[in-house]
């Protein structure tokens, strides 16, 4: 049974690595840029991630595929800021790109800058001012 790129990506997103590796093994000779990217991400026995990325870059004919190669390379290189920027740009033109969305979700969470707590008004009633003292004689 032939596995298309969409099915391969869905298997990856589902976390079914044995099924991904089985599908990749069945694609011998019919590799696509996307299948090579999935192979680079899952590190099956055939090839190093760098070799697989280079092969994917050679096969990438469309802008979409070339962008996915760049996103995957940044992800594998640990360049989280670049992944986030490239994914945002990619999803503008390809909002249904499951692989790009999955790669973005694999990044470590960003931590917002610490903020100062807002000052709260005192909840106690103010102390009344002392009244002037009058001595009656």
N, C-alpha and C positions, 0 to 999 in steps of 0.2 A: 504494500500500500504506500503510495507516494504521500509525503507530508508537505503541505504548502507552508510558506513563511508564517502566515497567520496562526496556523495550528501550532507551529513550533514556538512562537512567541507566547501563545496562551499556555502551553505546557510549562514554559519557563516562569511565567507569572504565577502559575499555580504551584510552583515549587516541586514539580514532578521531574526531578533530574534523571532518574532512570529512563523515563519515557522520552525525555529530551535526547539523551545519549543514544537511545534505540532509534529514534527518528533520524538523528544525524548520521548514524551508521548506515541507514537505509537510503541516504541521499548521495551516496558515492557517485561522483561524476556529474551530479546535477546541483552542485553547490551554487548558492546565490550569495549576494553580499550580506543579506540578513542572516542566512543560515551560518555563515562564517562568523558573524558578530556573536550570535548565540553560542557558537562553539568557543569563541574567545572568552565569553563570560562564564561558561560552565567548565572550561578546561578539560575536555575529553582527551583521550590518549593521543590523538593526532594533532601535532603542532603546538607551538607555544602561542600564547596570546598575541605577541608581536607579529609572528608569522601569519597568524589568522587575520589580524587587523590589516596587514599589508595586502593579503589576498583579497580581503573584502573591499579595500580601497580600489584595487585594480578592477573588481567586478562592478563597483558602484557606478551606475550610469545616470541615475536621476539625482536631482538636488536632494530629494528626500533621503536617498540611500547615503549620499556623501555626508549629509548632516548627521545621520545615525552613526556613521563611522567615526566622525569627530566626537560625538557625544560619548560613544563607547570608549574611545581612546582616552578621553579626559577622565571617565569613570575609572577605568583600569589604572590610570596614572595617579588616582587619588586627588585630582584637581576639582574639589567639590564646588568651588565658586564658578569655575568654567562650565561644569556640568549644568548647574542651575541656569546660567545665562544662555547656554546653547539650547537647553530644553525649552526655556521660555520662548526663544525665537522660533524654534522648530514647531512648537505647538500652535503658534499663530497661523502658520500655513497648513499644518497637518494636525488639527485638533483631535483626531481619532488615533493618533500614534501611540499604541499601547506600549511598544518597546521604550519610547522616550519617556513616557509617564512612569513606567516601571523603574527605569534607570534613575529618574529623579527621586523616586520613593526610597531608593537604596542608599541615599546620602544620609550622613549623620544629621540629626536635627540641629538647626541653628538655635543658638541661645540669644534671646534679646538682651540688649545692654541693660545692666541693672539700673533701676530707677530709684530715686529718693522717695520715701513714703510721704504722702501728702500730710501737711500739718493739719491736725484736727483741732477745732475750737474746744476749749475746756468745757466739760459737761457739768462742772460744779457751778453753783450760783456764785456770782461775785460777792465778795465780802463788802457789806455796806460801809460807807465812810463813817468815821466816828462823828457823832454830833457834838457841836460845841457845848462845853460844860457851863452851866449857869449856876452860880452859887446864889441862893436866896438868903437874905439876911432878915 
